[in-house]
Amino acid sequence: MKGLSRSDKFYLMQLLISELAQEEADLIKPDQAYPVWSPYDADEAADTMLKVLQTSKAQRVIMWES
């Protein structure tokens, strides 16, 4: 690839991105159901996020007091 010109490199990137996009499109089949995650009833995740935020807030307070 080092021997390619800048425009050839961009063209090659465009081809690769097009192929990747096509592969992604092929993953989803029509007339099929797929599970979708929802934040509802995700109490454990909410508790984890709250703990992370509280820890972060406590660390910032400690930094300001130092």
PyMOL Python script that loads the backbone (N, CA, C, O; Angstrom):
from pymol import cmd

cmd.read_pdbstr("""\
ATOM      1  N   MET A   1       0.803  -1.192   0.000  1.00  0.00           N
ATOM      2  CA  MET A   1       0.000   0.000   0.000  1.00  0.00           C
ATOM      3  C   MET A   1       0.852   1.265   0.000  1.00  0.00           C
ATOM      4  O   MET A   1       0.398   2.324  -0.432  1.00  0.00           O
ATOM      5  N   LYS A   2       2.065   1.155   0.476  1.00  0.00           N
ATOM      6  CA  LYS A   2       2.913   2.348   0.537  1.00  0.00           C
ATOM      7  C   LYS A   2       3.181   2.924  -0.847  1.00  0.00           C
ATOM      8  O   LYS A   2       3.445   4.118  -0.983  1.00  0.00           O
ATOM      9  N   GLY A   3       3.115   2.089  -1.868  1.00  0.00           N
ATOM     10  CA  GLY A   3       3.383   2.567  -3.218  1.00  0.00           C
ATOM     11  C   GLY A   3       2.182   3.226  -3.875  1.00  0.00           C
ATOM     12  O   GLY A   3       2.312   3.792  -4.960  1.00  0.00           O
ATOM     13  N   LEU A   4       1.030   3.166  -3.249  1.00  0.00           N
ATOM     14  CA  LEU A   4      -0.174   3.755  -3.830  1.00  0.00           C
ATOM     15  C   LEU A   4      -0.214   5.256  -3.616  1.00  0.00           C
ATOM     16  O   LEU A   4       0.312   5.779  -2.634  1.00  0.00           O
ATOM     17  N   SER A   5      -0.845   5.928  -4.551  1.00  0.00           N
ATOM     18  CA  SER A   5      -1.017   7.377  -4.399  1.00  0.00           C
ATOM     19  C   SER A   5      -2.099   7.647  -3.359  1.00  0.00           C
ATOM     20  O   SER A   5      -2.838   6.743  -2.968  1.00  0.00           O
ATOM     21  N   ARG A   6      -2.183   8.868  -2.926  1.00  0.00           N
ATOM     22  CA  ARG A   6      -3.174   9.264  -1.927  1.00  0.00           C
ATOM     23  C   ARG A   6      -4.594   8.976  -2.416  1.00  0.00           C
ATOM     24  O   ARG A   6      -5.416   8.449  -1.667  1.00  0.00           O
ATOM     25  N   SER A   7      -4.875   9.319  -3.658  1.00  0.00           N
ATOM     26  CA  SER A   7      -6.226   9.091  -4.194  1.00  0.00           C
ATOM     27  C   SER A   7      -6.525   7.596  -4.306  1.00  0.00           C
ATOM     28  O   SER A   7      -7.660   7.178  -4.079  1.00  0.00           O
ATOM     29  N   ASP A   8      -5.518   6.781  -4.656  1.00  0.00           N
ATOM     30  CA  ASP A   8      -5.725   5.333  -4.713  1.00  0.00           C
ATOM     31  C   ASP A   8      -5.998   4.757  -3.321  1.00  0.00           C
ATOM     32  O   ASP A   8      -6.808   3.843  -3.170  1.00  0.00           O
ATOM     33  N   LYS A   9      -5.329   5.290  -2.322  1.00  0.00           N
ATOM     34  CA  LYS A   9      -5.570   4.834  -0.949  1.00  0.00           C
ATOM     35  C   LYS A   9      -7.000   5.163  -0.515  1.00  0.00           C
ATOM     36  O   LYS A   9      -7.668   4.340   0.111  1.00  0.00           O
ATOM     37  N   PHE A  10      -7.466   6.370  -0.850  1.00  0.00           N
ATOM     38  CA  PHE A  10      -8.840   6.728  -0.517  1.00  0.00           C
ATOM     39  C   PHE A  10      -9.838   5.840  -1.255  1.00  0.00           C
ATOM     40  O   PHE A  10     -10.864   5.453  -0.695  1.00  0.00           O
ATOM     41  N   TYR A  11      -9.538   5.521  -2.500  1.00  0.00           N
ATOM     42  CA  TYR A  11     -10.414   4.644  -3.274  1.00  0.00           C
ATOM     43  C   TYR A  11     -10.464   3.252  -2.644  1.00  0.00           C
ATOM     44  O   TYR A  11     -11.531   2.647  -2.541  1.00  0.00           O
ATOM     45  N   LEU A  12      -9.323   2.760  -2.231  1.00  0.00           N
ATOM     46  CA  LEU A  12      -9.254   1.455  -1.568  1.00  0.00           C
ATOM     47  C   LEU A  12     -10.048   1.463  -0.258  1.00  0.00           C
ATOM     48  O   LEU A  12     -10.754   0.504   0.052  1.00  0.00           O
ATOM     49  N   MET A  13      -9.925   2.553   0.506  1.00  0.00           N
ATOM     50  CA  MET A  13     -10.707   2.673   1.741  1.00  0.00           C
ATOM     51  C   MET A  13     -12.200   2.674   1.435  1.00  0.00           C
ATOM     52  O   MET A  13     -12.979   2.046   2.153  1.00  0.00           O
ATOM     53  N   GLN A  14     -12.602   3.362   0.394  1.00  0.00           N
ATOM     54  CA  GLN A  14     -14.009   3.417   0.021  1.00  0.00           C
ATOM     55  C   GLN A  14     -14.523   2.029  -0.332  1.00  0.00           C
ATOM     56  O   GLN A  14     -15.635   1.667   0.052  1.00  0.00           O
ATOM     57  N   LEU A  15     -13.736   1.257  -1.053  1.00  0.00           N
ATOM     58  CA  LEU A  15     -14.137  -0.103  -1.399  1.00  0.00           C
ATOM     59  C   LEU A  15     -14.296  -0.971  -0.154  1.00  0.00           C
ATOM     60  O   LEU A  15     -15.276  -1.705  -0.025  1.00  0.00           O
ATOM     61  N   LEU A  16     -13.335  -0.885   0.758  1.00  0.00           N
ATOM     62  CA  LEU A  16     -13.396  -1.673   1.985  1.00  0.00           C
ATOM     63  C   LEU A  16     -14.592  -1.287   2.847  1.00  0.00           C
ATOM     64  O   LEU A  16     -15.270  -2.156   3.396  1.00  0.00           O
ATOM     65  N   ILE A  17     -14.850  -0.005   2.967  1.00  0.00           N
ATOM     66  CA  ILE A  17     -15.981   0.448   3.760  1.00  0.00           C
ATOM     67  C   ILE A  17     -17.291  -0.002   3.126  1.00  0.00           C
ATOM     68  O   ILE A  17     -18.225  -0.375   3.836  1.00  0.00           O
ATOM     69  N   SER A  18     -17.371   0.029   1.812  1.00  0.00           N
ATOM     70  CA  SER A  18     -18.578  -0.441   1.123  1.00  0.00           C
ATOM     71  C   SER A  18     -18.810  -1.923   1.381  1.00  0.00           C
ATOM     72  O   SER A  18     -19.942  -2.347   1.612  1.00  0.00           O
ATOM     73  N   GLU A  19     -17.744  -2.707   1.343  1.00  0.00           N
ATOM     74  CA  GLU A  19     -17.871  -4.138   1.615  1.00  0.00           C
ATOM     75  C   GLU A  19     -18.319  -4.386   3.054  1.00  0.00           C
ATOM     76  O   GLU A  19     -19.183  -5.228   3.298  1.00  0.00           O
ATOM     77  N   LEU A  20     -17.743  -3.664   3.997  1.00  0.00           N
ATOM     78  CA  LEU A  20     -18.138  -3.812   5.395  1.00  0.00           C
ATOM     79  C   LEU A  20     -19.603  -3.435   5.598  1.00  0.00           C
ATOM     80  O   LEU A  20     -20.328  -4.119   6.320  1.00  0.00           O
ATOM     81  N   ALA A  21     -20.030  -2.365   4.972  1.00  0.00           N
ATOM     82  CA  ALA A  21     -21.429  -1.937   5.096  1.00  0.00           C
ATOM     83  C   ALA A  21     -22.363  -2.998   4.518  1.00  0.00           C
ATOM     84  O   ALA A  21     -23.421  -3.266   5.086  1.00  0.00           O
ATOM     85  N   GLN A  22     -21.987  -3.592   3.414  1.00  0.00           N
ATOM     86  CA  GLN A  22     -22.818  -4.634   2.809  1.00  0.00           C
ATOM     87  C   GLN A  22     -22.902  -5.856   3.719  1.00  0.00           C
ATOM     88  O   GLN A  22     -23.969  -6.453   3.859  1.00  0.00           O
ATOM     89  N   GLU A  23     -21.786  -6.230   4.335  1.00  0.00           N
ATOM     90  CA  GLU A  23     -21.796  -7.364   5.264  1.00  0.00           C
ATOM     91  C   GLU A  23     -22.716  -7.080   6.450  1.00  0.00           C
ATOM     92  O   GLU A  23     -23.430  -7.971   6.909  1.00  0.00           O
ATOM     93  N   GLU A  24     -22.700  -5.849   6.945  1.00  0.00           N
ATOM     94  CA  GLU A  24     -23.582  -5.486   8.057  1.00  0.00           C
ATOM     95  C   GLU A  24     -25.037  -5.577   7.630  1.00  0.00           C
ATOM     96  O   GLU A  24     -25.879  -6.056   8.390  1.00  0.00           O
ATOM     97  N   ALA A  25     -25.337  -5.127   6.435  1.00  0.00           N
ATOM     98  CA  ALA A  25     -26.716  -5.159   5.953  1.00  0.00           C
ATOM     99  C   ALA A  25     -27.200  -6.597   5.814  1.00  0.00           C
ATOM    100  O   ALA A  25     -28.385  -6.869   6.005  1.00  0.00           O
ATOM    101  N   ASP A  26     -26.309  -7.511   5.488  1.00  0.00           N
ATOM    102  CA  ASP A  26     -26.682  -8.915   5.313  1.00  0.00           C
ATOM    103  C   ASP A  26     -26.975  -9.608   6.642  1.00  0.00           C
ATOM    104  O   ASP A  26     -27.574 -10.683   6.659  1.00  0.00           O
ATOM    105  N   LEU A  27     -26.557  -9.000   7.760  1.00  0.00           N
ATOM    106  CA  LEU A  27     -26.785  -9.608   9.063  1.00  0.00           C
ATOM    107  C   LEU A  27     -28.250  -9.543   9.488  1.00  0.00           C
ATOM    108  O   LEU A  27     -28.729 -10.409  10.220  1.00  0.00           O
ATOM    109  N   ILE A  28     -28.954  -8.516   9.026  1.00  0.00           N
ATOM    110  CA  ILE A  28     -30.350  -8.332   9.409  1.00  0.00           C
ATOM    111  C   ILE A  28     -31.238  -8.869   8.292  1.00  0.00           C
ATOM    112  O   ILE A  28     -31.218  -8.380   7.162  1.00  0.00           O
ATOM    113  N   LYS A  29     -32.012  -9.883   8.640  1.00  0.00           N
ATOM    114  CA  LYS A  29     -32.900 -10.530   7.674  1.00  0.00           C
ATOM    115  C   LYS A  29     -34.307  -9.957   7.809  1.00  0.00           C
ATOM    116  O   LYS A  29     -34.775  -9.707   8.920  1.00  0.00           O
ATOM    117  N   PRO A  30     -34.979  -9.751   6.684  1.00  0.00           N
ATOM    118  CA  PRO A  30     -36.357  -9.255   6.761  1.00  0.00           C
ATOM    119  C   PRO A  30     -37.294 -10.302   7.358  1.00  0.00           C
ATOM    120  O   PRO A  30     -37.014 -11.499   7.303  1.00  0.00           O
ATOM    121  N   ASP A  31     -38.396  -9.847   7.923  1.00  0.00           N
ATOM    122  CA  ASP A  31     -39.434 -10.718   8.498  1.00  0.00           C
ATOM    123  C   ASP A  31     -38.916 -11.601   9.629  1.00  0.00           C
ATOM    124  O   ASP A  31     -39.369 -12.733   9.798  1.00  0.00           O
ATOM    125  N   GLN A  32     -37.960 -11.074  10.405  1.00  0.00           N
ATOM    126  CA  GLN A  32     -37.445 -11.813  11.545  1.00  0.00           C
ATOM    127  C   GLN A  32     -37.474 -10.916  12.769  1.00  0.00           C
ATOM    128  O   GLN A  32     -37.309  -9.701  12.665  1.00  0.00           O
ATOM    129  N   ALA A  33     -37.681 -11.518  13.921  1.00  0.00           N
ATOM    130  CA  ALA A  33     -37.686 -10.756  15.167  1.00  0.00           C
ATOM    131  C   ALA A  33     -36.298 -10.794  15.792  1.00  0.00           C
ATOM    132  O   ALA A  33     -35.612 -11.816  15.761  1.00  0.00           O
ATOM    133  N   TYR A  34     -35.901  -9.665  16.354  1.00  0.00           N
ATOM    134  CA  TYR A  34     -34.602  -9.560  17.012  1.00  0.00           C
ATOM    135  C   TYR A  34     -34.808  -8.977  18.407  1.00  0.00           C
ATOM    136  O   TYR A  34     -35.614  -8.061  18.576  1.00  0.00           O
ATOM    137  N   PRO A  35     -34.094  -9.493  19.409  1.00  0.00           N
ATOM    138  CA  PRO A  35     -34.241  -8.930  20.755  1.00  0.00           C
ATOM    139  C   PRO A  35     -33.623  -7.536  20.822  1.00  0.00           C
ATOM    140  O   PRO A  35     -32.587  -7.268  20.214  1.00  0.00           O
ATOM    141  N   VAL A  36     -34.268  -6.676  21.557  1.00  0.00           N
ATOM    142  CA  VAL A  36     -33.785  -5.314  21.735  1.00  0.00           C
ATOM    143  C   VAL A  36     -33.683  -5.050  23.228  1.00  0.00           C
ATOM    144  O   VAL A  36     -34.641  -5.279  23.967  1.00  0.00           O
ATOM    145  N   TRP A  37     -32.526  -4.568  23.678  1.00  0.00           N
ATOM    146  CA  TRP A  37     -32.338  -4.279  25.085  1.00  0.00           C
ATOM    147  C   TRP A  37     -33.089  -3.013  25.441  1.00  0.00           C
ATOM    148  O   TRP A  37     -33.151  -2.077  24.644  1.00  0.00           O
ATOM    149  N   SER A  38     -33.647  -2.979  26.607  1.00  0.00           N
ATOM    150  CA  SER A  38     -34.371  -1.816  27.105  1.00  0.00           C
ATOM    151  C   SER A  38     -33.873  -1.493  28.510  1.00  0.00           C
ATOM    152  O   SER A  38     -33.533  -2.396  29.274  1.00  0.00           O
ATOM    153  N   PRO A  39     -33.830  -0.210  28.848  1.00  0.00           N
ATOM    154  CA  PRO A  39     -33.394   0.153  30.200  1.00  0.00           C
ATOM    155  C   PRO A  39     -34.443  -0.147  31.268  1.00  0.00           C
ATOM    156  O   PRO A  39     -34.139  -0.104  32.460  1.00  0.00           O
ATOM    157  N   TYR A  40     -35.644  -0.444  30.864  1.00  0.00           N
ATOM    158  CA  TYR A  40     -36.693  -0.755  31.834  1.00  0.00           C
ATOM    159  C   TYR A  40     -36.380  -2.071  32.541  1.00  0.00           C
ATOM    160  O   TYR A  40     -35.951  -3.039  31.913  1.00  0.00           O
ATOM    161  N   ASP A  41     -36.594  -2.094  33.816  1.00  0.00           N
ATOM    162  CA  ASP A  41     -36.332  -3.267  34.646  1.00  0.00           C
ATOM    163  C   ASP A  41     -34.851  -3.651  34.673  1.00  0.00           C
ATOM    164  O   ASP A  41     -34.508  -4.818  34.863  1.00  0.00           O
ATOM    165  N   ALA A  42     -33.995  -2.678  34.486  1.00  0.00           N
ATOM    166  CA  ALA A  42     -32.547  -2.923  34.550  1.00  0.00           C
ATOM    167  C   ALA A  42     -32.014  -2.345  35.857  1.00  0.00           C
ATOM    168  O   ALA A  42     -31.123  -1.495  35.865  1.00  0.00           O
ATOM    169  N   ASP A  43     -32.576  -2.821  36.944  1.00  0.00           N
ATOM    170  CA  ASP A  43     -32.236  -2.258  38.254  1.00  0.00           C
ATOM    171  C   ASP A  43     -30.775  -2.476  38.629  1.00  0.00           C
ATOM    172  O   ASP A  43     -30.147  -1.592  39.211  1.00  0.00           O
ATOM    173  N   GLU A  44     -30.237  -3.629  38.305  1.00  0.00           N
ATOM    174  CA  GLU A  44     -28.842  -3.912  38.638  1.00  0.00           C
ATOM    175  C   GLU A  44     -27.899  -2.963  37.901  1.00  0.00           C
ATOM    176  O   GLU A  44     -26.924  -2.478  38.475  1.00  0.00           O
ATOM    177  N   ALA A  45     -28.193  -2.699  36.628  1.00  0.00           N
ATOM    178  CA  ALA A  45     -27.371  -1.765  35.851  1.00  0.00           C
ATOM    179  C   ALA A  45     -27.473  -0.360  36.426  1.00  0.00           C
ATOM    180  O   ALA A  45     -26.475   0.357  36.490  1.00  0.00           O
ATOM    181  N   ALA A  46     -28.672   0.040  36.845  1.00  0.00           N
ATOM    182  CA  ALA A  46     -28.859   1.363  37.433  1.00  0.00           C
ATOM    183  C   ALA A  46     -28.073   1.483  38.738  1.00  0.00           C
ATOM    184  O   ALA A  46     -27.455   2.515  38.997  1.00  0.00           O
ATOM    185  N   ASP A  47     -28.092   0.441  39.554  1.00  0.00           N
ATOM    186  CA  ASP A  47     -27.329   0.454  40.804  1.00  0.00           C
ATOM    187  C   ASP A  47     -25.834   0.577  40.540  1.00  0.00           C
ATOM    188  O   ASP A  47     -25.135   1.318  41.232  1.00  0.00           O
ATOM    189  N   THR A  48     -25.354  -0.139  39.554  1.00  0.00           N
ATOM    190  CA  THR A  48     -23.934  -0.084  39.198  1.00  0.00           C
ATOM    191  C   THR A  48     -23.551   1.316  38.750  1.00  0.00           C
ATOM    192  O   THR A  48     -22.526   1.848  39.179  1.00  0.00           O
ATOM    193  N   MET A  49     -24.367   1.920  37.888  1.00  0.00           N
ATOM    194  CA  MET A  49     -24.068   3.268  37.410  1.00  0.00           C
ATOM    195  C   MET A  49     -24.090   4.273  38.559  1.00  0.00           C
ATOM    196  O   MET A  49     -23.249   5.171  38.609  1.00  0.00           O
ATOM    197  N   LEU A  50     -25.039   4.133  39.478  1.00  0.00           N
ATOM    198  CA  LEU A  50     -25.115   5.029  40.625  1.00  0.00           C
ATOM    199  C   LEU A  50     -23.856   4.923  41.481  1.00  0.00           C
ATOM    200  O   LEU A  50     -23.324   5.938  41.930  1.00  0.00           O
ATOM    201  N   LYS A  51     -23.379   3.705  41.709  1.00  0.00           N
ATOM    202  CA  LYS A  51     -22.155   3.510  42.497  1.00  0.00           C
ATOM    203  C   LYS A  51     -20.950   4.147  41.810  1.00  0.00           C
ATOM    204  O   LYS A  51     -20.116   4.774  42.464  1.00  0.00           O
ATOM    205  N   VAL A  52     -20.862   3.984  40.495  1.00  0.00           N
ATOM    206  CA  VAL A  52     -19.756   4.577  39.736  1.00  0.00           C
ATOM    207  C   VAL A  52     -19.799   6.097  39.835  1.00  0.00           C
ATOM    208  O   VAL A  52     -18.769   6.736  40.047  1.00  0.00           O
ATOM    209  N   LEU A  53     -20.988   6.678  39.682  1.00  0.00           N
ATOM    210  CA  LEU A  53     -21.114   8.130  39.776  1.00  0.00           C
ATOM    211  C   LEU A  53     -20.780   8.637  41.176  1.00  0.00           C
ATOM    212  O   LEU A  53     -20.124   9.668  41.320  1.00  0.00           O
ATOM    213  N   GLN A  54     -21.224   7.926  42.201  1.00  0.00           N
ATOM    214  CA  GLN A  54     -20.917   8.331  43.564  1.00  0.00           C
ATOM    215  C   GLN A  54     -19.419   8.248  43.850  1.00  0.00           C
ATOM    216  O   GLN A  54     -18.861   9.130  44.503  1.00  0.00           O
ATOM    217  N   THR A  55     -18.775   7.205  43.368  1.00  0.00           N
ATOM    218  CA  THR A  55     -17.328   7.057  43.545  1.00  0.00           C
ATOM    219  C   THR A  55     -16.586   8.180  42.837  1.00  0.00           C
ATOM    220  O   THR A  55     -15.645   8.756  43.383  1.00  0.00           O
ATOM    221  N   SER A  56     -17.013   8.485  41.626  1.00  0.00           N
ATOM    222  CA  SER A  56     -16.384   9.555  40.860  1.00  0.00           C
ATOM    223  C   SER A  56     -16.547  10.896  41.567  1.00  0.00           C
ATOM    224  O   SER A  56     -15.606  11.685  41.644  1.00  0.00           O
ATOM    225  N   LYS A  57     -17.744  11.146  42.080  1.00  0.00           N
ATOM    226  CA  LYS A  57     -17.992  12.395  42.801  1.00  0.00           C
ATOM    227  C   LYS A  57     -17.126  12.471  44.056  1.00  0.00           C
ATOM    228  O   LYS A  57     -16.554  13.521  44.351  1.00  0.00           O
ATOM    229  N   ALA A  58     -17.026  11.377  44.789  1.00  0.00           N
ATOM    230  CA  ALA A  58     -16.211  11.347  46.005  1.00  0.00           C
ATOM    231  C   ALA A  58     -14.735  11.597  45.676  1.00  0.00           C
ATOM    232  O   ALA A  58     -14.047  12.297  46.418  1.00  0.00           O
ATOM    233  N   GLN A  59     -14.254  11.034  44.581  1.00  0.00           N
ATOM    234  CA  GLN A  59     -12.855  11.229  44.201  1.00  0.00           C
ATOM    235  C   GLN A  59     -12.582  12.684  43.840  1.00  0.00           C
ATOM    236  O   GLN A  59     -11.521  13.222  44.155  1.00  0.00           O
ATOM    237  N   ARG A  60     -13.558  13.323  43.173  1.00  0.00           N
ATOM    238  CA  ARG A  60     -13.382  14.737  42.825  1.00  0.00           C
ATOM    239  C   ARG A  60     -13.350  15.602  44.075  1.00  0.00           C
ATOM    240  O   ARG A  60     -12.573  16.555  44.144  1.00  0.00           O
ATOM    241  N   VAL A  61     -14.178  15.291  45.061  1.00  0.00           N
ATOM    242  CA  VAL A  61     -14.192  16.050  46.328  1.00  0.00           C
ATOM    243  C   VAL A  61     -12.849  15.909  47.010  1.00  0.00           C
ATOM    244  O   VAL A  61     -12.296  16.897  47.493  1.00  0.00           O
ATOM    245  N   ILE A  62     -12.313  14.696  47.059  1.00  0.00           N
ATOM    246  CA  ILE A  62     -11.023  14.443  47.699  1.00  0.00           C
ATOM    247  C   ILE A  62      -9.916  15.240  46.992  1.00  0.00           C
ATOM    248  O   ILE A  62      -9.035  15.800  47.644  1.00  0.00           O
ATOM    249  N   MET A  63      -9.971  15.284  45.655  1.00  0.00           N
ATOM    250  CA  MET A  63      -8.966  16.025  44.892  1.00  0.00           C
ATOM    251  C   MET A  63      -9.033  17.510  45.205  1.00  0.00           C
ATOM    252  O   MET A  63      -7.993  18.158  45.322  1.00  0.00           O
ATOM    253  N   TRP A  64     -10.236  18.064  45.344  1.00  0.00           N
ATOM    254  CA  TRP A  64     -10.384  19.493  45.630  1.00  0.00           C
ATOM    255  C   TRP A  64      -9.928  19.845  47.039  1.00  0.00           C
ATOM    256  O   TRP A  64      -9.447  20.951  47.286  1.00  0.00           O
ATOM    257  N   GLU A  65     -10.080  18.905  47.956  1.00  0.00           N
ATOM    258  CA  GLU A  65      -9.690  19.156  49.343  1.00  0.00           C
ATOM    259  C   GLU A  65      -8.183  19.040  49.525  1.00  0.00           C
ATOM    260  O   GLU A  65      -7.636  19.576  50.489  1.00  0.00           O
ATOM    261  N   SER A  66      -7.509  18.353  48.620  1.00  0.00           N
ATOM    262  CA  SER A  66      -6.056  18.150  48.755  1.00  0.00           C
ATOM    263  C   SER A  66      -5.274  19.393  48.450  1.00  0.00           C
ATOM    264  O   SER A  66      -4.045  19.383  48.518  1.00  0.00           O
TER     265      SER A  66
END
""", "prot")
cmd.dss("prot")
cmd.show_as("cartoon", "prot")
cmd.util.cbc("prot")
cmd.orient("prot")
